[in-house]
Each structure stands twice: as structure tokens, then as C-alpha cells.
Amino acid sequence: MKNIALFIAGFILGLSVAQPVQASDFKKPLHFAPGKNSAIVSAAVVRGDRDIYLIKAHAKQVMTINISTLEENAVFSLFEPKAKNAVRGTEEGKDITTWSGSLSKTGLYRIIVGGTRGNASYKLQVTVK
């Protein structure tokens, strides 16, 4: 009986210090089909969450990102490898739905998709040449 009480107390203590799961914990690698330089993802993001896509690219390549939604309520930000701030012009609050530019670094880029109001179903197209 004492062991059961200790187990229950430990279980409750464990629940009280558990960390909430955050959207940033759910990262999705973005791969191109063999021989292709672009990919299209159809997905949905829940209000308040973010979808994070990871894509490996090289300096001097040109990346083009487009996002489209039926209700025009999904936007994205782009982050260079290991950067804490978004690429200029794609910062949160800019509500970017299209971007194209030459990449300055080689590494893993992050595309963070979020809704501007409510849940958002979207199509994200990424091209790297």
C-alpha cells in the first residue's frame, strides 16, 4: 500500500513539472522529389500554433516561397540557418504571402507558417534554384 501511495505521489509530482508541448517542437523537413527543385505542401495550422518547415539550401541559390489560402489567413516568416531573427521583410507582423531572394548562407532554413485569424488551411510552395 505504501508503494502505491509513493507511486501516485511521484506521478502527480511529475505531472506538475511537465513542460507544455510547443508548436516549435514539431518541425517538418521539406524535401523535393528526385529531379525537382520545388515542393508543394497542403496543410492546416491551428489558431495560435505554427508549422515549421526545414529546408537545406546553399548560399547564392534563389529561394521563392508562396503561400495561398482560401480565406487569405496564412502567412510565413523565413529564418536563415541558426538565426534568431527572420529574414528582412518576412518578420512576424509583415503578413508575407510571397517572397523571393538570393540566399546568403548554406544550411538549414526555417519557414514558419502561422494563421492571421482562426485556423488556416494552406498550400505552401517552395522553389530553390
Beta strands, then each sheet from edge to edge (+ up, - down):
strand 1: 27-29
strand 2: 38-45
strand 3: 50-57
strand 4: 62-68
strand 5: 74-79
strand 6: 98-102
strand 7: 107-115
strand 8: 120-128
sheet 1: 1+ 3+ 7- 5+
sheet 2: 2+ 8- 4+ 6-
end
